[in-house]
Amino acid sequence: MLQHEKLTLQHKIGQMVMCGFESRVPDEQIETLITKYKLGNVIYFRRNLDTPLQVFRLSSKLQELAEKEVGIPLLISIDQEGGMVNRTHEGVVGMPGNMTLGALWDPQAAYDSAYVSAEELRAIGINMNFAPCLDVNNNPDNPVIGVRSYGETAELVSKLGVEAMKGYQDGGVAATIKHFPGHGDTQADSHHALPLIPHPARRLRELELVPFQKAINAGADAVMSAHVIFPALEPEHLPSTLSRQVMTRLLREEMGFDGVITTDCLEMKAIDDHYGVAEGAVKAIEAGVDLVLVSHTLTKQVAAIGAILQALESGRLTEERIDESVDRILRLKQKLKLERDSLSEERVRRTVGTLKHQKLAERLYERSITVVKDEGLLPLDKQAKTLAVWTEVRTGTEIDEVIAQQGTLGAYLSERMGNVQEIRIGTEPTDDERQKVLEAASLAEQIIFVSYNASFVPQQLGLIKSLEEVRGRFIVIAGRNPFDLKDLPTVKTFVACYENRPMAMQAAAKVLTGETAPTGRLPVSITADYPIGSCC
């Protein structure tokens, strides 16, 4: 493995930047970045991924190009948190998300899930995961974290998050704990705005920082910064990503972290709208960050690389400062043994999507289903005329991706009982969809509504409340945030699934029909009547 002394300035800068690209093959964008700008790190999104073999071949080609043009293996990263944040497609086993695992209250389950995910990722050439989230989600109105958190207490998040981190790393993938120093108590999404958390420093040290400190003490490979302002930590009101007070004085000096610090994507509006990607990259490095992430746009990627070089030439950044970060990045690559990676198509076939991995995922999902309340409506009457309303994501966001989903709750109920009608609606149902659902409901004997963050969507909440008036036998299944219940106090039966992935829906169908008993417990408080730990 090369040391920084043997690298040119362009090579050093390339090691400190991570970029995404558009295609499922090495396209002009990524080839230019590696060949001309000596890029040292890549991030995949769903747009890059198809089958496991396609991803393996893409990874292999990129590593071959990096070996030829740079001489140092790439960190190839992904946001594979599990659950609702799974970038991979069919073929790779989709493990449960964090709040699903939180409902198990079982650190071993968090470890096992992460280990399996890491095994499969490493087999297809992905060696770094931007997971786990160690955000403590104690704000039900948080629009971006929600079920990406293990729960609402520092203790639960710490126990599960540290074990997940160990699972990823033991499975051969660098784990990245995020979003430091915490994104769990915001009411704005840093993809679109610049959130501020006003709590005093003492509260942050007693809550938000606790899981991060425990993970650092346990040997975390990497930390991802949050584009969030913490006035108690940063008096100049800089977002943490750009704050030397947070990145160096707190994370490095006070908390003792000497691994790789990466930014969240600098193209997020919290940074791009206020500072610009290029200036954000330089300010992040000044703050103490090692790796700057620019996920999408070639012009912004090139601008960031150019700005770092210009800052070096002007003396704003010193080469000594750059060398510190490059050494950390090279040390991580050496730990991962990237230069001796024994990747092969045979390993992909042997490791990815195995029956053993699928069975583990199914067991974890089945254990997570949480019947929060039930006033005698479960199990379902298998002979009754049943309406299942499925709320589907039709417009993609940075977190919610539009995916073709065959494994809906209605589909799994149809396998277990007769006379099931399914109607699909958008997360913001139209007047026509509302009318169609209400007409079908008037003819049904029991209705199951799969909500999707209904507490944020008045149209969805309104439809649910109208359905309550149509029939007494009405059940709500939370297909994402369980906080939907706080706005539905009169719903007689409420089941939390924490995500709407096929395995979660299959597990829910088993519980609804009495095939399995529910064992999940709430990892968050919903109301005073339904505190953390609740189950029916």
ROLO-785455 format. One line per 10 residues: number of its first residue (from 1); their letters; for each residue z, y, x of C-alpha. Coordinates in steps of 0.25 Angstrom, whole numbers, padded with zeros to 4 digits. Last residue first. Layout:
<sites>
NUM = A = Z/Y/X  ...
</sites>
This chain:
<sites>
536 = CCSGIPYDAT = 0092/-0022/-0203  0091/-0017/-0189  0098/-0005/-0182  0100/-0004/-0167  0098/0011/-0167  0103/0017/-0180  0097/0015/-0194  0106/0022/-0204  0108/0034/-0195  0093/0035/-0194
526 = ISVPLRGTPA = 0082/0029/-0185  0090/0025/-0172  0082/0018/-0161  0082/0004/-0155  0082/-0002/-0169  0085/-0016/-0169  0075/-0028/-0169  0078/-0042/-0174  0070/-0044/-0187  0069/-0058/-0192
516 = TEGTLVKAAA = 0056/-0066/-0191  0047/-0072/-0202  0053/-0063/-0212  0040/-0057/-0217  0044/-0043/-0212  0049/-0048/-0199  0037/-0056/-0196  0028/-0045/-0200  0036/-0035/-0190  0034/-0045/-0179
506 = QMAMPRNEYC = 0019/-0045/-0182  0019/-0030/-0183  0026/-0029/-0169  0016/-0038/-0163  0004/-0030/-0169  0009/-0017/-0163  0015/-0008/-0174  0027/-0002/-0166  0042/0000/-0168  0043/-0012/-0178
496 = AVFTKVTPLD = 0054/-0005/-0186  0056/-0011/-0200  0060/-0003/-0212  0064/-0008/-0226  0069/0000/-0238  0062/0014/-0234  0072/0024/-0239  0075/0031/-0226  0060/0033/-0222  0060/0045/-0212
486 = KLDFPNRGAI = 0070/0038/-0203  0063/0025/-0204  0051/0030/-0197  0060/0031/-0184  0056/0016/-0182  0044/0022/-0174  0032/0012/-0173  0027/0003/-0184  0039/0006/-0192  0038/-0005/-0204
476 = VIFRGRVEEL = 0042/0001/-0217  0044/-0008/-0229  0042/-0006/-0244  0046/-0015/-0255  0051/-0004/-0265  0036/0000/-0268  0029/0013/-0270  0040/0023/-0267  0042/0018/-0253  0026/0019/-0251
466 = SKILGLQQPV = 0027/0034/-0253  0038/0035/-0243  0029/0027/-0233  0017/0036/-0236  0025/0049/-0234  0030/0044/-0220  0016/0041/-0216  0011/0054/-0220  0023/0061/-0214  0020/0055/-0200
456 = FSANYSVFII = 0031/0056/-0189  0041/0047/-0196  0030/0038/-0199  0029/0033/-0184  0020/0022/-0188  0024/0015/-0201  0021/0001/-0206  0022/0001/-0221  0026/-0012/-0228  0024/-0013/-0243
446 = QEALSAAELV = 0029/-0023/-0253  0024/-0026/-0267  0010/-0019/-0265  0002/-0013/-0276  0007/0001/-0276  0007/0000/-0260  -0008/-0002/-0260  -0010/0011/-0268  0000/0018/-0259  -0007/0013/-0246
436 = KQREDDTPET = -0021/0018/-0251  -0015/0031/-0255  -0009/0034/-0242  -0021/0029/-0234  -0030/0039/-0242  -0020/0051/-0240  -0020/0048/-0225  -0009/0040/-0218  -0004/0047/-0205  -0002/0034/-0196
426 = GIRIEQVNGM = -0015/0029/-0202  -0015/0018/-0213  -0018/0004/-0214  -0016/-0004/-0226  -0012/-0019/-0226  -0011/-0028/-0238  -0003/-0040/-0238  -0004/-0051/-0248  0001/-0063/-0241  0011/-0065/-0231
416 = RESLYAGLTG = 0013/-0068/-0216  -0001/-0066/-0210  -0003/-0054/-0219  0010/-0048/-0213  0004/-0048/-0199  -0008/-0041/-0204  0000/-0031/-0212  0009/-0028/-0200  -0004/-0024/-0191  -0009/-0033/-0180
406 = QQAIVEDIET = -0024/-0029/-0181  -0022/-0016/-0173  -0033/-0008/-0167  -0027/0002/-0158  -0025/0017/-0159  -0016/0021/-0148  -0002/0028/-0151  0004/0033/-0138  -0006/0044/-0133  -0011/0045/-0147
396 = GTRVETWVAL = -0021/0037/-0155  -0025/0040/-0170  -0026/0028/-0179  -0012/0022/-0178  -0010/0013/-0189  0000/0013/-0201  0000/-0001/-0208  0004/-0002/-0223  0007/-0016/-0227  0006/-0019/-0242
386 = TKAQKDLPLL = 0012/-0032/-0247  0009/-0039/-0260  0021/-0049/-0260  0021/-0063/-0257  0027/-0062/-0243  0039/-0054/-0248  0043/-0046/-0236  0056/-0050/-0228  0061/-0040/-0230  0062/-0030/-0241
376 = GEDKVVTISR = 0077/-0031/-0243  0081/-0017/-0240  0077/-0018/-0225  0081/-0008/-0214  0078/-0007/-0199  0071/-0021/-0198  0068/-0020/-0183  0056/-0028/-0177  0059/-0030/-0162  0062/-0045/-0161
366 = EYLREALKQH = 0048/-0048/-0166  0041/-0038/-0156  0048/-0045/-0145  0045/-0059/-0149  0030/-0055/-0151  0029/-0048/-0137  0035/-0060/-0130  0025/-0069/-0138  0014/-0061/-0133  0018/-0061/-0118
356 = KLTGVTRRVR = 0020/-0077/-0119  0006/-0078/-0126  0000/-0070/-0114  -0007/-0057/-0116  -0009/-0054/-0101  -0003/-0063/-0090  -0013/-0075/-0088  -0026/-0068/-0092  -0022/-0056/-0084  -0018/-0064/-0072
346 = EESLSDRELK = -0032/-0072/-0072  -0039/-0058/-0073  -0032/-0055/-0060  -0022/-0045/-0054  -0014/-0049/-0041  -0010/-0035/-0038  -0008/-0034/-0023  -0010/-0020/-0021  -0003/-0017/-0034  0010/-0023/-0029
336 = LKQKLRLIRD = 0018/-0015/-0039  0028/-0011/-0029  0017/-0005/-0020  0011/0003/-0032  0025/0008/-0034  0027/0012/-0020  0013/0019/-0020  0017/0027/-0031  0031/0031/-0025  0024/0034/-0012
326 = VSEDIREETL = 0013/0043/-0019  0024/0051/-0026  0032/0054/-0013  0018/0057/-0006  0015/0068/-0016  0027/0075/-0013  0025/0074/0002  0010/0079/0000  0016/0092/-0006  0013/0098/-0020
316 = RGSELAQLIA = 0012/0113/-0022  0006/0113/-0008  -0008/0118/-0012  -0015/0106/-0007  -0005/0097/-0014  -0006/0105/-0027  -0021/0104/-0026  -0020/0089/-0025  -0011/0087/-0037  -0020/0097/-0045
306 = GIAAVQKTLT = -0032/0088/-0041  -0026/0075/-0046  -0022/0082/-0059  -0035/0088/-0061  -0042/0075/-0059  -0034/0068/-0070  -0036/0080/-0079  -0051/0079/-0078  -0050/0064/-0079  -0042/0065/-0092
296 = HSVLVLDVGA = -0034/0053/-0097  -0021/0049/-0091  -0016/0059/-0081  -0003/0053/-0075  0004/0059/-0063  0012/0050/-0053  0023/0054/-0044  0031/0064/-0052  0041/0073/-0044  0040/0086/-0052
286 = EIAKVAGEAV = 0029/0092/-0042  0021/0079/-0046  0023/0083/-0060  0019/0097/-0058  0006/0093/-0051  0002/0083/-0062  0005/0094/-0073  -0003/0104/-0066  -0015/0095/-0067  -0012/0090/-0081
276 = GYHDDIAKME = -0010/0103/-0087  0003/0110/-0088  0007/0113/-0103  -0004/0106/-0110  -0006/0094/-0100  0009/0091/-0098  0014/0089/-0112  0000/0087/-0117  -0001/0074/-0110  -0011/0074/-0100
266 = LCDTTIVGDF = -0001/0073/-0089  0002/0058/-0093  0016/0054/-0091  0020/0057/-0077  0024/0047/-0067  0036/0045/-0058  0035/0034/-0048  0048/0028/-0043  0060/0035/-0036  0069/0037/-0047
256 = GMEERLLRTM = 0083/0041/-0044  0088/0047/-0057  0093/0061/-0051  0083/0062/-0040  0070/0056/-0045  0071/0058/-0060  0080/0070/-0061  0076/0079/-0049  0062/0074/-0048  0055/0071/-0061
246 = VQRSLTSPLH = 0065/0079/-0070  0068/0092/-0062  0054/0091/-0055  0048/0093/-0069  0034/0090/-0072  0035/0077/-0079  0048/0082/-0086  0041/0093/-0093  0045/0106/-0087  0055/0114/-0095
236 = EPELAPFIVH = 0059/0123/-0083  0074/0118/-0085  0070/0103/-0083  0081/0093/-0085  0087/0099/-0097  0074/0105/-0102  0068/0091/-0103  0053/0094/-0106  0045/0081/-0108  0032/0076/-0102
226 = ASMVADAGAN = 0039/0063/-0098  0039/0057/-0084  0035/0042/-0081  0044/0035/-0072  0040/0023/-0063  0045/0011/-0056  0058/0010/-0063  0069/0003/-0054  0081/0000/-0063  0088/0013/-0059
216 = IAKQFPVLEL = 0076/0020/-0064  0076/0012/-0077  0091/0016/-0079  0088/0030/-0076  0076/0031/-0085  0084/0024/-0097  0095/0035/-0095  0087/0047/-0094  0085/0050/-0109  0099/0047/-0113
206 = ERLRRAPHPI = 0111/0052/-0105  0103/0059/-0095  0095/0066/-0105  0108/0070/-0113  0114/0076/-0101  0102/0084/-0098  0102/0091/-0111  0092/0088/-0122  0080/0097/-0125  0068/0087/-0124
196 = LPLAHHSDAQ = 0055/0094/-0124  0042/0089/-0127  0028/0094/-0121  0017/0091/-0132  0006/0081/-0135  0008/0069/-0126  0022/0074/-0124  0025/0070/-0138  0036/0079/-0145  0049/0076/-0152
186 = TDGHGPFHKI = 0055/0071/-0139  0068/0062/-0137  0062/0050/-0131  0053/0057/-0120  0063/0054/-0108  0065/0058/-0093  0055/0052/-0091  0046/0045/-0100  0045/0034/-0096  0048/0022/-0087
176 = TAAVGGDQYG = 0036/0018/-0079  0036/0003/-0076  0027/-0002/-0064  0021/-0015/-0068  0023/-0029/-0062  0031/-0036/-0073  0044/-0033/-0066  0041/-0019/-0067  0037/-0019/-0082  0049/-0028/-0085
166 = KMAEVGLKSV = 0059/-0019/-0077  0054/-0007/-0085  0056/-0014/-0098  0070/-0018/-0094  0073/-0003/-0091  0068/0001/-0104  0075/-0009/-0112  0089/-0006/-0107  0086/0009/-0105  0080/0012/-0118
156 = LEATEGYSRV = 0092/0005/-0125  0102/0012/-0117  0095/0026/-0118  0096/0025/-0133  0084/0028/-0143  0075/0016/-0141  0065/0008/-0133  0056/0020/-0133  0041/0019/-0135  0045/0018/-0150
146 = GIVPNDPNNN = 0047/0033/-0151  0041/0040/-0139  0030/0049/-0143  0034/0056/-0156  0049/0057/-0154  0055/0060/-0168  0064/0048/-0168  0071/0054/-0155  0080/0045/-0148  0069/0038/-0140
136 = VDLCPAFNMN = 0074/0035/-0126  0062/0036/-0117  0062/0025/-0107  0047/0021/-0110  0044/0009/-0102  0033/0010/-0098  0021/0017/-0091  0017/0004/-0085  0011/0002/-0071  0003/-0010/-0065
126 = IGIARLEEAS = -0008/-0012/-0075  -0018/-0022/-0069  -0020/-0031/-0081  -0009/-0041/-0076  0000/-0030/-0073  0000/-0025/-0088  0002/-0040/-0093  0014/-0042/-0084  0020/-0028/-0087  0019/-0030/-0102
116 = VYASDYAAQP = 0026/-0044/-0100  0037/-0037/-0092  0039/-0026/-0101  0041/-0035/-0113  0051/-0044/-0106  0059/-0032/-0101  0060/-0025/-0114  0064/-0039/-0120  0074/-0040/-0110  0080/-0027/-0113
106 = DWLAGLTMNG = 0083/-0031/-0128  0086/-0021/-0139  0075/-0027/-0147  0072/-0014/-0155  0070/-0008/-0141  0059/-0017/-0138  0051/-0012/-0150  0055/0002/-0146  0049/0000/-0132  0036/-0006/-0137
96 = PMGVVGEHTR = 0033/-0021/-0138  0023/-0028/-0129  0008/-0028/-0131  0002/-0041/-0125  -0010/-0037/-0117  -0022/-0044/-0123  -0025/-0034/-0134  -0025/-0019/-0129  -0016/-0012/-0118  -0010/0002/-0120
86 = NVMGGEQDIS = 0002/-0002/-0127  0011/0009/-0132  0015/0006/-0146  0022/-0007/-0141  0023/-0008/-0126  0024/0003/-0116  0011/0000/-0109  0007/0014/-0105  -0002/0010/-0093  -0003/0011/-0078
76 = ILLPIGVEKE = -0012/0007/-0067  -0006/0010/-0053  -0017/0009/-0044  -0018/0002/-0031  -0020/0010/-0018  -0033/0010/-0009  -0038/0023/-0016  -0053/0020/-0018  -0055/0005/-0016  -0041/0001/-0021
66 = ALEQLKSSLR = -0042/0011/-0033  -0055/0005/-0037  -0050/-0009/-0036  -0038/-0005/-0044  -0046/0001/-0055  -0055/-0011/-0056  -0043/-0021/-0057  -0036/-0012/-0068  -0049/-0012/-0076  -0051/-0027/-0074
56 = FVQLPTDLNR = -0036/-0029/-0079  -0038/-0020/-0090  -0051/-0027/-0095  -0044/-0041/-0093  -0032/-0036/-0102  -0042/-0032/-0113  -0044/-0017/-0116  -0038/-0006/-0109  -0042/0008/-0104  -0042/0015/-0117
46 = RFYIVNGLKY = -0028/0009/-0119  -0023/0018/-0108  -0022/0014/-0093  -0016/0023/-0082  -0021/0023/-0067  -0015/0026/-0054  -0020/0030/-0040  -0031/0039/-0042  -0039/0042/-0029  -0046/0055/-0034
36 = KTILTEIQED = -0060/0051/-0032  -0060/0036/-0033  -0048/0034/-0042  -0050/0046/-0051  -0065/0044/-0052  -0064/0029/-0055  -0054/0033/-0066  -0063/0043/-0073  -0076/0036/-0070  -0072/0023/-0077
26 = PVRSEFGCMV = -0064/0011/-0072  -0065/0002/-0085  -0058/0003/-0098  -0060/0018/-0099  -0053/0031/-0100  -0045/0034/-0088  -0030/0036/-0085  -0024/0042/-0072  -0012/0041/-0063  -0010/0051/-0052
16 = MQGIKHQLTL = -0001/0051/-0040  -0008/0040/-0032  -0021/0049/-0033  -0013/0061/-0027  -0010/0052/-0015  -0024/0047/-0013  -0029/0061/-0014  -0019/0065/-0003  -0024/0054/0006  -0016/0042/0007
6 = KEHQLM = -0010/0035/0020  0003/0042/0020  0005/0039/0005  0007/0024/0009  -0004/0014/0005  0000/0000/0000
</sites>
